[in-house]
Amino acid sequence: MNNIAEENQNMNQELETQNEVKETEIEFTGEETEIELTGEETMEELLDIYDSSLSKFEEGQVVIGTVISVGRETVLVDVGYKSEGQISIHEFIGEDGNVSVNVGDEFEVMIEVWDEEEETVLLSHEKAKKVKVWDAIKDIYDDDGTIEGVITSRVKGGFSVDIGLQAFLPGSQADLRPIRNMDEMVGQTYTFKILKYNKKRNNIVLSRRVLLETEREKMRSATLAAIENDKVMEGIVKNITEYGVFVDLGGVDGLLHITDISWGRVKHPSELFSVGDQINVKILSFDFEKERVSLGMKQLTPDPWTTAAEKYPTGSKIEGRVVSLTDYGAFIELEEGVEGLIHVSEMSWTRKIRHPSQMVAVGEQVEAVVLDLKPENRRISLGIKQTVENPWEVISQKYPVGTIIEGKIKNITEFGLFIGIDDDIDGLVHISDISWTKRIKHPSEIYKKNDTIQAVVLDIDKANERFSLGIKQTQVDPWETVAERYDVGKEISGVITNLTDFGVFVELEEGIEGLVHVSEISKENIKSPKEHYQIGETITAKVMNINSDERRIGLSIKRLDQDDDDRYLEEIATSSKPAASAFGEMLRSNIQEKLEAEKKENE
């Protein structure tokens, strides 16, 4: 619009050219006022008429304006007043820093300041928009309608939402259930219900939950009408627990128990599902009164055990993955839903497996043989050792009885030595087969682990998987020739090695002992040899008998003393002169008979 001076000059020129016109009608429209000019008005009257034709404003009023220029700091807008209105350029600068207004743009503005005397009009486009938003909010609230907005940020207790104005969305009103990650909602556009508003306090409270509950109730009614047993439905994973998954079927929650997720092994449902996943499930059962729905997923596919007998016949070789270990064995997955057990006793022909981890590990692929199959009990017995030849079947051919073998001592126990042969087969040298003659309390007295020794194969028991060896059998048994070294009746000497109530043990040579029974110690009655002898003492005795099979030598001290007496009597008998009397002759005859009788007894 031109300034006032220019406008007055134009009007004067126009009046001068129309002096001869007696009646001219000019219409000015302003605030619904129609003015007629006759051409006879004075300049003062015309100015008054012009002023009355201009728009009249009030602060806070919203009018339509047109952009006539865009400056660095202000935007000039024509609102029908004699001077242009001004709007700060900052109202049109976007987040990218660019100005989003052009000459000719038309939009609503609010009269912030109107000074008629100074002819100043300050405008605001932003405040005009807010006024319109507040009007819209009132209408939506009164009509119980909805409004769309963008969640701009998280604030204490909820979210800040841009609906043209900043509104507050409480966290409890953001969804039907607690939100685990509230940051995911920032930047999202949703539809909201206006719970309450206060224009004076600039306060607006929104709810998304109210709309979701209404929608859920509609879905729930439709779902309840559609649910029936064995029906396959689509649902969304709502919650995951250690015992199963809760699935939203559309306003109605169903439980997919962990045992109905898969025919195979499921440690925890979280291995297969995440909240929000869309899945297909089968209705297993439904309680209309309690609105409880049992769901199944594995029921969507055939039970693999129905064909297990055909796929895994007894004696066949299979390959599977180790899925679990227990103290008694390893479970092998042959296919999803079909697992077999390898018992620890079926893992090795020769080794004693205390725990399956000695042979296999979880996740490992193994080859096994089907030993037994019971589909009705959902059980398959497997064996690893059956995949190789049983070494006990050929060990007797490789090492027949009497063979001398050489090996290292793998273990020492109180009852013997375990010697490593081959193929993880250990031979046992019992403590009684270590030496012919030595009394061994513990094998560790003589041997150490990893010592290399020679032994003779004594026996192979394939049924009980026992391999018996002997070390002493590599040497000649000294008891076989003991009779040659100790004649019966021979006088020998030895060291006392043990004293018992029934006799005295005397070592004749290393490992060879003889026993002097208590009755053979003296003619006198001896209650205990311990009263007369000490261990380590050397004594002399007479060999009475030898039993090589029972490894016994009987000795006698009493007979040795008696022999001395007999020799003495014999010397008397042979050296004595002829008897001077009948009594002397009779005494010599008795001595002679007694000597002959003892000689026969000893023979």
TORKEFI-897507 format. One record per residue (C-alpha): x, y, z; residue number from 1. Coordinates in nm, 4 decimals. Layout:
# residues N
X;Y;Z;NUM
...
# end
This chain:
# residues 603
0.0000;0.0000;0.0000;1
0.1270;0.3534;-0.0817;2
0.1993;0.5927;0.2006;3
-0.0579;0.8533;0.3163;4
0.0975;1.1518;0.1306;5
0.0939;0.9767;-0.2021;6
-0.2614;0.8641;-0.1445;7
-0.3814;1.2201;-0.0666;8
-0.2121;1.3592;-0.3773;9
-0.3784;1.1042;-0.5989;10
-0.7134;1.1768;-0.4459;11
-0.6739;1.5576;-0.5023;12
-0.5842;1.5031;-0.8654;13
-0.8837;1.2837;-0.9137;14
-1.1170;1.5425;-0.7558;15
-0.9813;1.8207;-0.9795;16
-1.0558;1.6286;-1.2992;17
-1.4079;1.5675;-1.1825;18
-1.5111;1.9296;-1.1019;19
-1.7799;1.9283;-1.3670;20
-1.9265;1.6055;-1.2475;21
-2.2207;1.6965;-1.0324;22
-2.2637;1.3571;-0.8763;23
-2.0089;1.0795;-0.8674;24
-2.0511;0.7611;-0.6652;25
-1.7411;0.5907;-0.5295;26
-1.7718;0.2932;-0.2990;27
-1.5180;0.2105;-0.0274;28
-1.5587;-0.1176;0.1506;29
-1.4157;-0.1471;0.4982;30
-1.5623;-0.3391;0.7903;31
-1.8877;-0.3872;0.6041;32
-1.9360;-0.0003;0.5591;33
-2.0548;0.1366;0.2272;34
-1.9814;0.5088;0.1621;35
-2.1162;0.7202;-0.1285;36
-1.9240;1.0278;-0.2538;37
-2.1071;1.3097;-0.4369;38
-1.7971;1.4936;-0.5551;39
-1.8734;1.7953;-0.3394;40
-1.6755;1.6751;-0.0313;41
-1.3819;1.8752;0.1027;42
-1.0313;1.7341;0.1478;43
-1.0852;1.6968;0.5233;44
-1.4064;1.5093;0.4639;45
-1.2355;1.2817;0.2123;46
-0.9576;1.1995;0.4566;47
-1.2113;1.1114;0.7191;48
-1.3899;0.8936;0.4680;49
-1.0544;0.7213;0.3816;50
-0.9709;0.6549;0.7449;51
-1.3118;0.5054;0.8067;52
-1.2622;0.2712;0.5114;53
-0.9502;0.1077;0.6696;54
-0.9740;-0.2051;0.8845;55
-1.0101;-0.1692;1.2577;56
-0.8063;-0.4142;1.4738;57
-0.7795;-0.5360;1.8280;58
-0.4738;-0.6879;1.9913;59
-0.5030;-1.0642;1.9952;60
-0.7223;-1.0660;1.6849;61
-0.6427;-1.3171;1.4094;62
-0.6682;-1.1915;1.0491;63
-0.5533;-1.2933;0.7009;64
-0.2350;-1.1310;0.5755;65
-0.0342;-1.1302;0.2509;66
0.3472;-1.1105;0.2392;67
0.4626;-0.8077;0.0427;68
0.8349;-0.8205;0.1251;69
1.0919;-1.0385;0.3046;70
1.3811;-0.8648;0.4775;71
1.6751;-0.9768;0.6851;72
1.5023;-0.9196;1.0168;73
1.1326;-0.8700;0.9367;74
0.8633;-0.9839;0.6999;75
0.6132;-0.7110;0.5883;76
0.2545;-0.8298;0.5660;77
-0.0492;-0.6464;0.4267;78
-0.3466;-0.6919;0.6601;79
-0.5652;-0.4128;0.5139;80
-0.4298;-0.1335;0.7316;81
-0.2750;0.1956;0.6161;82
0.0673;0.0651;0.7220;83
0.2178;-0.2817;0.6816;84
0.2390;-0.5261;0.9692;85
0.5741;-0.6681;1.0740;86
0.6652;-1.0261;1.1669;87
1.0097;-1.1318;1.2971;88
1.2025;-1.3287;1.0360;89
1.2869;-1.5879;1.3093;90
0.9331;-1.7230;1.2880;91
1.0093;-1.8488;0.9364;92
1.3598;-1.9893;0.9852;93
1.3533;-2.3701;0.9884;94
1.5827;-2.6170;1.1625;95
1.8012;-2.6239;0.8520;96
1.8511;-2.2446;0.8783;97
1.6557;-2.1611;0.5620;98
1.3766;-1.9028;0.5420;99
1.0428;-2.0667;0.4582;100
0.8369;-1.7645;0.3441;101
0.7946;-1.5912;0.0063;102
0.6334;-1.2730;-0.1293;103
0.2685;-1.3405;-0.2039;104
0.2247;-1.6074;0.0683;105
-0.1077;-1.5702;0.2433;106
-0.1723;-1.6985;0.5947;107
-0.3283;-1.6114;0.9269;108
-0.1515;-1.3753;1.1660;109
-0.2251;-1.2475;1.5151;110
-0.2266;-0.8777;1.6006;111
0.0267;-0.8585;1.8836;112
0.0640;-0.4775;1.8980;113
-0.1571;-0.2170;1.7288;114
-0.0680;0.1489;1.7853;115
-0.3016;0.3684;1.5799;116
-0.1229;0.6909;1.6618;117
0.2202;0.5546;1.5723;118
0.0624;0.3567;1.2895;119
0.2546;0.0489;1.4090;120
0.1300;-0.3081;1.3695;121
0.3324;-0.6025;1.5078;122
0.2147;-0.9474;1.3971;123
0.2871;-1.3150;1.4769;124
0.2232;-1.6074;1.2506;125
0.3220;-1.8641;1.5185;126
0.0780;-1.7300;1.7741;127
-0.1976;-1.7300;1.5122;128
-0.1318;-2.0962;1.4514;129
-0.1425;-2.1677;1.8232;130
-0.4766;-1.9931;1.8535;131
-0.6113;-2.2124;1.5776;132
-0.4644;-2.5212;1.7520;133
-0.6283;-2.4319;2.0811;134
-0.9584;-2.3869;1.8960;135
-0.9072;-2.7265;1.7338;136
-0.8189;-2.8849;2.0680;137
-1.1377;-2.7500;2.2218;138
-1.3453;-2.8848;1.9320;139
-1.1721;-3.2279;1.9447;140
-1.2153;-3.2518;2.3199;141
-1.5831;-3.1499;2.3035;142
-1.6502;-3.3958;2.0183;143
-1.4527;-3.6780;2.1904;144
-1.2262;-3.6935;1.8851;145
-0.8581;-3.7758;1.8313;146
-0.5523;-3.5775;1.7316;147
-0.2258;-3.6787;1.5642;148
0.1124;-3.5804;1.7019;149
0.4838;-3.6588;1.7045;150
0.6667;-3.7665;2.0214;151
0.9574;-3.5249;2.0326;152
1.1410;-3.6224;2.3508;153
1.1364;-3.8047;2.6812;154
1.0546;-3.5999;2.9893;155
1.0073;-3.6824;3.3543;156
0.7157;-3.9241;3.3860;157
0.6497;-3.9591;3.0140;158
0.6918;-3.7892;2.6757;159
0.6628;-3.4474;2.5136;160
0.4361;-3.4533;2.2058;161
0.4080;-3.1949;1.9262;162
0.0434;-3.1507;1.8202;163
0.0958;-2.7929;1.7052;164
0.1480;-2.7173;2.0708;165
0.3608;-2.9035;2.3209;166
0.1509;-3.1628;2.5028;167
0.2343;-3.4189;2.7734;168
0.1909;-3.7940;2.7321;169
0.2262;-3.9815;3.0663;170
0.4298;-4.3022;3.0434;171
0.1342;-4.5026;3.1777;172
-0.0795;-4.3746;2.8889;173
0.1711;-4.4529;2.6120;174
0.0843;-4.8212;2.5641;175
-0.1223;-5.1086;2.6990;176
0.1750;-5.2504;2.8871;177
0.4948;-5.1060;3.0361;178
0.7433;-4.9966;2.7718;179
1.0883;-5.1500;2.8087;180
1.2688;-4.9091;2.5762;181
1.1015;-4.5687;2.5873;182
1.3594;-4.4175;2.3522;183
1.2175;-4.6242;2.0659;184
0.8989;-4.4156;2.0716;185
1.0776;-4.0820;2.0281;186
1.0274;-3.9511;1.6742;187
0.7223;-4.1712;1.6099;188
0.3852;-4.0334;1.4996;189
0.0752;-4.1605;1.6818;190
-0.2910;-4.0785;1.7260;191
-0.3955;-3.9593;2.0720;192
-0.6983;-3.8876;2.2854;193
-0.7096;-3.5549;2.4724;194
-0.7640;-3.6376;2.8408;195
-0.7703;-3.2742;2.9582;196
-0.6422;-2.9274;2.8652;197
-0.5991;-2.5865;3.0263;198
-0.5339;-2.2949;2.7924;199
-0.4379;-2.0528;3.0676;200
-0.1744;-2.2885;3.2060;201
-0.0765;-2.3998;2.8582;202
-0.1304;-2.7596;2.9665;203
-0.2515;-3.0492;2.7487;204
-0.2551;-3.4146;2.8631;205
-0.2827;-3.6920;2.6019;206
-0.3453;-4.0658;2.6048;207
-0.2662;-4.3343;2.3507;208
-0.3662;-4.6185;2.5790;209
-0.7370;-4.5220;2.5748;210
-0.7469;-4.5680;2.1981;211
-0.5527;-4.8939;2.2152;212
-0.7885;-5.0331;2.4778;213
-1.0888;-4.9457;2.2659;214
-0.9294;-5.1074;1.9633;215
-0.8242;-5.4082;2.1703;216
-1.1763;-5.4602;2.3002;217
-1.3108;-5.4641;1.9447;218
-1.0420;-5.7127;1.8431;219
-1.1060;-5.9207;2.1531;220
-1.4727;-5.9625;2.0698;221
-1.3882;-6.0637;1.7155;222
-1.1155;-6.3049;1.8353;223
-1.3408;-6.4733;2.0910;224
-1.5984;-6.5295;1.8212;225
-1.3355;-6.6836;1.5896;226
-1.1485;-6.9076;1.8390;227
-1.2043;-7.2815;1.8149;228
-0.9974;-7.5892;1.8919;229
-0.7379;-7.6988;1.6339;230
-0.7676;-7.3689;1.4504;231
-0.4435;-7.2098;1.3292;232
-0.4221;-6.8409;1.4143;233
-0.1707;-6.5615;1.3825;234
-0.0482;-6.3841;1.6938;235
0.2175;-6.1521;1.8307;236
0.4616;-6.2496;2.1060;237
0.3624;-6.0363;2.4047;238
0.5773;-6.1745;2.6860;239
0.8440;-6.4429;2.7330;240
0.8983;-6.6470;3.0505;241
1.1095;-6.9513;3.1361;242
0.8046;-7.1775;3.1065;243
0.6559;-7.0414;2.7848;244
0.5456;-6.7547;2.5617;245
0.2332;-6.5381;2.5920;246
0.0854;-6.4645;2.2513;247
-0.1622;-6.1860;2.1700;248
-0.4181;-6.3363;1.9329;249
-0.5996;-6.0049;1.8991;250
-0.7274;-5.8862;2.2342;251
-0.6995;-6.2367;2.3813;252
-0.3747;-6.3776;2.5246;253
-0.2816;-6.7421;2.4861;254
-0.0004;-6.9432;2.6457;255
0.2410;-7.1324;2.4255;256
0.4036;-7.3663;2.6785;257
0.7716;-7.4495;2.6343;258
0.6865;-7.8174;2.5790;259
0.4594;-7.7229;2.2876;260
0.7067;-7.4960;2.1089;261
0.9071;-7.7638;1.9306;262
0.9357;-8.1409;1.9026;263
1.3016;-8.0825;1.9844;264
1.4811;-7.9549;2.2920;265
1.4181;-7.5922;2.3994;266
1.6218;-7.4643;2.6945;267
1.4501;-7.1249;2.7099;268
1.1847;-6.9685;2.4816;269
1.4011;-6.6577;2.4405;270
1.6310;-6.8711;2.2228;271
1.3594;-6.8776;1.9562;272
1.1395;-6.5709;2.0140;273
1.1546;-6.1990;2.0794;274
0.8777;-5.9728;2.2024;275
0.6884;-5.8436;1.8999;276
0.7513;-6.1487;1.6792;277
0.4575;-6.2495;1.4595;278
0.3989;-6.6263;1.4735;279
0.1443;-6.8895;1.3732;280
0.0034;-7.1123;1.6473;281
-0.2585;-7.3817;1.6849;282
-0.5426;-7.3647;1.9378;283
-0.5034;-7.6715;2.1611;284
-0.7774;-7.5878;2.4110;285
-0.9926;-7.2916;2.5141;286
-1.1808;-7.2222;2.8368;287
-1.4546;-6.9702;2.7502;288
-1.5432;-6.8983;3.1118;289
-1.1881;-6.8234;3.2246;290
-1.0787;-6.7104;2.8766;291
-0.7689;-6.9292;2.8925;292
-0.6174;-7.0376;2.5645;293
-0.3540;-7.3121;2.5314;294
-0.1463;-7.2853;2.2171;295
0.0894;-7.5130;2.0311;296
0.3487;-7.4598;1.7610;297
0.5047;-7.8032;1.7241;298
0.1565;-7.9378;1.6442;299
0.1795;-7.7559;1.3102;300
0.4267;-8.0249;1.1930;301
0.4104;-8.4090;1.2135;302
0.5597;-8.5871;1.5167;303
0.9039;-8.7122;1.4000;304
0.8802;-9.0187;1.6277;305
0.6082;-9.1635;1.4036;306
0.8707;-9.2388;1.1374;307
1.1731;-9.2965;1.3657;308
1.1573;-9.6785;1.3363;309
1.1905;-9.6535;0.9584;310
1.4677;-9.3963;0.9655;311
1.6777;-9.5462;1.2466;312
1.6573;-9.9285;1.2481;313
1.8565;-10.1230;1.5078;314
2.2160;-10.1752;1.3964;315
2.2233;-9.8797;1.1594;316
2.4907;-9.6108;1.1778;317
2.3764;-9.2545;1.2392;318
2.5338;-8.9131;1.2751;319
2.4084;-8.6498;1.5181;320
2.4952;-8.3494;1.7299;321
2.5660;-8.3677;2.1041;322
2.3030;-8.1462;2.2710;323
2.3405;-8.2360;2.6392;324
2.5680;-8.4177;2.8842;325
2.4693;-8.5882;3.2083;326
2.6615;-8.8005;3.4582;327
2.5328;-9.1161;3.2928;328
2.5669;-9.0295;2.9247;329
2.5297;-8.7944;2.6273;330
2.2127;-8.7014;2.4377;331
2.2475;-8.6896;2.0605;332
2.0037;-8.5014;1.8353;333
1.9387;-8.7059;1.5217;334
1.6828;-8.4573;1.3902;335
1.4588;-8.1939;1.5451;336
1.2541;-8.3730;1.8093;337
1.4429;-8.7045;1.7987;338
1.7252;-8.7605;2.0480;339
1.9175;-9.0716;2.1412;340
2.1226;-9.1544;2.4525;341
2.4787;-9.2831;2.4487;342
2.5339;-9.4359;2.7923;343
2.8848;-9.4022;2.9381;344
2.9176;-9.7807;2.9249;345
2.8732;-9.7677;2.5462;346
3.1456;-9.5103;2.4793;347
3.4618;-9.7231;2.4918;348
3.5503;-10.0916;2.4792;349
3.8500;-10.0495;2.7050;350
3.8441;-9.7205;2.8943;351
3.6441;-9.6699;3.2123;352
3.4492;-9.3525;3.1350;353
3.3468;-9.1710;3.4507;354
3.1834;-8.8786;3.2673;355
3.0847;-8.8417;2.9006;356
3.2885;-8.5199;2.8742;357
3.5951;-8.7485;2.8575;358
3.4743;-8.8579;2.5123;359
3.2425;-8.5925;2.3628;360
3.1503;-8.2231;2.3961;361
2.8244;-8.0328;2.3504;362
2.7879;-7.9216;1.9883;363
3.0174;-8.1939;1.8541;364
2.9078;-8.4095;1.5593;365
2.9470;-8.7801;1.6404;366
2.8886;-9.1120;1.4674;367
2.7085;-9.3871;1.6570;368
2.5247;-9.7172;1.6132;369
2.1570;-9.7688;1.6996;370
2.1469;-10.0345;1.9740;371
1.7781;-10.0230;2.0644;372
1.4703;-9.8279;1.9539;373
1.1413;-9.7763;2.1394;374
0.9306;-9.5174;1.9538;375
0.6364;-9.5639;2.1934;376
0.8624;-9.4448;2.4785;377
1.0440;-9.1932;2.2567;378
1.3790;-9.3572;2.3341;379
1.6768;-9.4555;2.1211;380
1.9842;-9.6229;2.2722;381
2.3091;-9.5492;2.0889;382
2.6702;-9.6622;2.1150;383
2.9974;-9.5071;2.0030;384
3.2256;-9.7988;2.0747;385
3.0289;-10.0148;1.8311;386
3.1603;-9.8038;1.5422;387
3.5042;-9.9699;1.5860;388
3.6169;-10.3293;1.6327;389
3.6133;-10.4653;1.9881;390
3.9818;-10.5127;2.0803;391
3.8869;-10.7822;2.3326;392
3.7735;-11.0002;2.0426;393
4.1256;-11.0149;1.8945;394
4.3422;-10.9657;2.2030;395
4.3667;-11.3425;2.2735;396
4.4943;-11.4000;1.9211;397
4.7467;-11.1204;1.9489;398
4.8661;-11.2150;2.2986;399
4.8028;-11.5836;2.3714;400
4.8532;-11.7179;2.7255;401
5.2250;-11.7576;2.8008;402
5.3321;-11.4617;2.5856;403
5.5871;-11.2315;2.7437;404
5.4888;-10.8679;2.6931;405
5.6591;-10.5418;2.7818;406
5.4807;-10.2254;2.8928;407
5.4792;-9.9254;3.1224;408
5.3136;-9.9168;3.4609;409
5.0081;-9.6892;3.4236;410
4.8727;-9.7204;3.7733;411
4.9682;-9.8721;4.1102;412
4.7132;-9.9885;4.3655;413
4.7368;-10.1818;4.6898;414
4.6305;-10.4988;4.5094;415
4.8582;-10.4793;4.2057;416
5.0008;-10.3047;3.9001;417
4.8185;-10.1971;3.5807;418
5.0370;-10.2354;3.2728;419
4.9529;-10.0582;2.9459;420
4.9385;-10.3020;2.6559;421
4.7794;-10.1395;2.3477;422
4.4386;-10.0183;2.2249;423
4.3796;-9.8763;2.5732;424
4.3858;-10.2268;2.7214;425
4.5511;-10.2553;3.0608;426
4.6825;-10.5783;3.2095;427
4.6767;-10.6416;3.5846;428
4.9670;-10.7892;3.7713;429
4.8190;-10.8969;4.1026;430
5.0362;-10.8406;4.4086;431
5.0565;-11.2191;4.4557;432
5.2113;-11.2517;4.1053;433
5.4901;-11.0004;4.1546;434
5.7410;-11.2255;4.3356;435
5.7762;-11.5936;4.4200;436
5.9458;-11.5327;4.7456;437
5.9158;-11.1701;4.8675;438
5.6413;-11.0682;5.1024;439
5.5110;-10.7424;4.9490;440
5.2826;-10.5215;5.1519;441
5.2329;-10.2671;4.8687;442
5.3598;-10.2805;4.5061;443
5.4931;-9.9246;4.5387;444
5.7669;-10.0698;4.7596;445
5.9279;-10.2105;4.4439;446
5.7858;-10.0219;4.1424;447
5.7033;-9.6674;4.0332;448
5.4563;-9.5333;3.7810;449
5.5906;-9.5342;3.4195;450
5.8469;-9.8053;3.4998;451
5.8865;-10.0410;3.2039;452
5.8568;-10.4076;3.3021;453
5.8137;-10.7494;3.1459;454
5.5322;-10.9859;3.2376;455
5.3755;-11.3109;3.1227;456
5.0146;-11.3354;2.9977;457
4.8396;-11.5592;3.2520;458
4.4737;-11.5330;3.1477;459
4.2373;-11.3354;2.9192;460
3.8729;-11.3102;3.0243;461
3.6925;-11.1502;2.7287;462
3.3516;-11.1688;2.8909;463
3.4614;-10.9669;3.1934;464
3.7306;-10.7767;2.9992;465
4.0168;-10.8829;3.2242;466
4.3796;-10.9271;3.1201;467
4.5888;-11.1046;3.3884;468
4.9672;-11.0788;3.3893;469
5.2483;-11.2134;3.6095;470
5.5961;-11.0828;3.6747;471
5.7226;-11.3683;3.8878;472
5.6302;-11.6131;3.6116;473
5.9169;-11.4735;3.4039;474
6.1479;-11.6507;3.6553;475
6.1779;-12.0068;3.7847;476
5.9846;-12.0750;4.1033;477
6.2475;-12.1433;4.3753;478
6.0022;-12.3704;4.5554;479
6.0221;-12.6159;4.2676;480
6.3831;-12.6996;4.3648;481
6.3671;-12.6429;4.7388;482
6.3573;-13.0180;4.8069;483
6.6870;-13.0511;4.6281;484
6.8466;-12.7900;4.8504;485
6.7022;-12.8999;5.1849;486
6.6993;-13.2724;5.2560;487
6.4606;-13.4011;5.5199;488
6.6544;-13.4577;5.8429;489
6.9127;-13.1975;5.7455;490
7.0263;-12.9551;6.0115;491
6.9957;-12.5934;5.8941;492
7.0269;-12.2425;6.0403;493
6.8150;-11.9335;5.9743;494
6.6957;-11.5990;6.1062;495
6.3651;-11.5633;6.2888;496
6.1335;-11.3389;6.0795;497
5.8107;-11.3720;6.2748;498
5.6870;-11.4997;6.6108;499
5.3317;-11.6245;6.6610;500
5.1514;-11.8193;6.9293;501
5.1602;-12.1305;6.7113;502
5.5261;-12.1185;6.6115;503
5.8435;-11.9533;6.4854;504
5.9022;-11.8524;6.1202;505
6.2628;-11.8927;6.0104;506
6.4044;-11.7526;5.6841;507
6.6279;-12.0148;5.5228;508
6.7030;-11.8046;5.2147;509
6.5474;-11.4969;5.0507;510
6.1764;-11.5657;5.0216;511
6.2006;-11.9228;5.1616;512
6.0751;-11.9692;5.5163;513
6.0278;-12.2666;5.7401;514
5.7984;-12.3042;6.0406;515
5.8983;-12.4436;6.3784;516
5.5654;-12.5368;6.5292;517
5.5289;-12.4652;6.9013;518
5.5101;-12.8390;6.9645;519
5.8504;-12.8817;6.7949;520
6.0374;-12.6247;6.9969;521
6.1083;-12.8165;7.3164;522
6.0199;-13.1286;7.5103;523
5.8880;-12.8983;7.7742;524
5.5446;-12.7384;7.7404;525
5.5908;-12.3875;7.5923;526
5.2888;-12.1580;7.5946;527
5.4283;-11.8907;7.3584;528
5.7524;-11.8792;7.1549;529
5.7694;-11.5052;7.2240;530
5.8820;-11.5854;7.5740;531
6.1945;-11.7662;7.4482;532
6.2927;-11.6086;7.1114;533
6.3291;-11.2696;6.9403;534
6.2840;-11.1609;6.5762;535
6.6237;-11.1429;6.4075;536
6.7722;-11.4161;6.6256;537
6.9543;-11.6970;6.4440;538
6.8535;-12.0509;6.5366;539
6.9331;-12.4026;6.4212;540
6.6649;-12.6625;6.3489;541
6.6075;-12.9917;6.1759;542
6.4161;-13.0231;5.8448;543
6.1195;-13.2461;5.9196;544
5.9183;-13.2257;5.5946;545
5.8900;-13.0268;5.2654;546
5.5676;-12.9581;5.0668;547
5.6585;-12.7628;4.7506;548
5.2966;-12.7395;4.6289;549
5.1805;-12.5762;4.9507;550
5.5133;-12.3907;4.9843;551
5.5776;-12.5204;5.3343;552
5.8869;-12.6451;5.5192;553
5.8436;-12.8022;5.8614;554
6.1301;-12.7548;6.1104;555
6.1967;-12.8866;6.4561;556
6.4289;-12.7751;6.7347;557
6.3054;-13.0428;6.9715;558
6.4056;-13.3221;6.7315;559
6.7466;-13.1679;6.6940;560
6.7983;-13.1749;7.0722;561
6.6592;-13.5275;7.0846;562
6.9104;-13.6371;6.8204;563
7.1866;-13.5066;7.0377;564
7.0553;-13.7132;7.3274;565
7.0238;-14.0194;7.1088;566
7.3797;-13.9840;6.9848;567
7.4955;-13.9549;7.3385;568
7.3098;-14.2712;7.4369;569
7.4402;-14.4524;7.1317;570
7.7920;-14.3571;7.2198;571
7.7326;-14.4939;7.5684;572
7.5855;-14.8125;7.4262;573
7.8709;-14.8765;7.1857;574
8.1520;-14.7782;7.4176;575
8.0293;-14.9602;7.7308;576
8.1992;-15.2869;7.8476;577
7.9985;-15.6082;7.8706;578
7.7436;-15.5854;8.1421;579
7.8496;-15.7250;8.4738;580
7.4946;-15.7949;8.5652;581
7.1605;-15.8784;8.4135;582
7.0368;-15.5257;8.4854;583
7.3178;-15.3650;8.2844;584
7.2467;-15.5918;7.9905;585
6.8816;-15.5049;7.9995;586
6.9547;-15.1265;8.0042;587
7.1812;-15.1457;7.7015;588
6.9246;-15.3487;7.5131;589
6.6535;-15.0858;7.5808;590
6.8753;-14.8043;7.4545;591
6.9479;-14.9944;7.1373;592
6.5785;-15.0579;7.0694;593
6.4922;-14.6953;7.1301;594
6.7543;-14.5744;6.8803;595
6.6306;-14.8118;6.6136;596
6.2699;-14.7052;6.6683;597
6.3555;-14.3360;6.6303;598
6.5584;-14.4120;6.3201;599
6.2628;-14.5860;6.1607;600
6.0321;-14.2995;6.2613;601
6.2613;-14.0427;6.0983;602
6.2845;-14.2565;5.7851;603
# end
